[in-house]
């Protein structure tokens, strides 16, 4: 088990429902341990098991939910 942390900037989040959509997408990804999505900062702080998922997987679920992955903070 290789635990890693990443702080990602997310674009197109405009309301609390957007936060809920991103949280829902992240919660379905195997290997995500914890996350905190902030509308005020337009970012997500994520702890994940890199043996089970990758940053590319995280990027994909965010984009598939309709938001922009703007890179790491």
C-alpha positions as CSV (number, residue, x, y, z in Angstrom):
1,X,0.0,0.0,0.0
2,X,1.5,3.3,-1.2
3,X,-0.4,6.2,0.3
4,X,0.0,9.5,-1.6
5,X,-1.5,13.0,-1.3
6,X,-2.4,15.4,-4.1
7,X,-3.9,18.9,-4.1
8,X,-5.7,19.4,-7.4
9,X,-7.1,22.7,-8.8
10,X,-10.6,22.2,-10.4
11,X,-12.3,24.4,-12.8
12,X,-16.0,25.0,-13.6
13,X,-17.2,24.5,-10.0
14,X,-19.8,27.2,-9.3
15,X,-22.0,25.9,-6.5
16,X,-22.4,23.4,-3.7
17,X,-24.0,20.9,-6.1
18,X,-20.8,21.0,-8.2
19,X,-18.8,20.1,-5.0
20,X,-21.2,17.2,-4.4
21,X,-20.8,16.0,-8.0
22,X,-17.0,16.0,-7.7
23,X,-17.2,14.2,-4.3
24,X,-19.5,11.6,-5.8
25,X,-17.2,11.0,-8.7
26,X,-14.1,10.6,-6.4
27,X,-16.0,8.3,-4.0
28,X,-16.6,5.8,-6.8
29,X,-12.9,5.5,-7.6
30,X,-11.2,2.5,-6.0
31,X,-8.1,3.5,-4.0
32,X,-9.3,6.9,-2.8
33,X,-8.9,7.0,1.0
34,X,-10.0,10.5,1.9
35,X,-10.8,13.7,0.1
36,X,-11.9,17.3,0.7
37,X,-13.4,19.3,-2.1
38,X,-13.5,23.1,-1.5
39,X,-15.7,25.5,-3.5
40,X,-14.0,28.5,-2.1
41,X,-10.5,27.4,-3.2
42,X,-11.7,25.4,-6.3
43,X,-9.6,22.5,-5.3
44,X,-9.6,19.0,-4.0
45,X,-7.2,17.5,-1.4
46,X,-7.0,13.8,-2.0
47,X,-5.3,10.9,-0.2
48,X,-5.1,7.8,-2.3
49,X,-3.4,4.4,-2.6
50,X,-1.2,4.6,-5.7
51,X,-1.2,0.8,-5.9
52,X,-4.9,1.0,-6.7
53,X,-5.3,4.3,-8.6
54,X,-3.3,6.9,-10.4
55,X,-3.4,10.7,-10.8
56,X,-4.5,10.1,-14.3
57,X,-7.5,8.1,-13.0
58,X,-8.3,11.0,-10.7
59,X,-8.1,13.4,-13.5
60,X,-10.4,11.3,-15.7
61,X,-13.2,11.0,-13.1
62,X,-13.1,14.8,-12.5
63,X,-13.3,15.5,-16.2
64,X,-16.0,12.8,-16.8
65,X,-18.1,14.5,-14.1
66,X,-18.0,17.7,-16.3
67,X,-15.3,19.7,-14.5
68,X,-11.8,20.9,-15.5
69,X,-8.6,19.3,-14.1
70,X,-6.3,22.3,-13.9
71,X,-3.3,20.6,-12.4
72,X,-1.7,20.3,-9.0
73,X,-1.5,23.2,-6.6
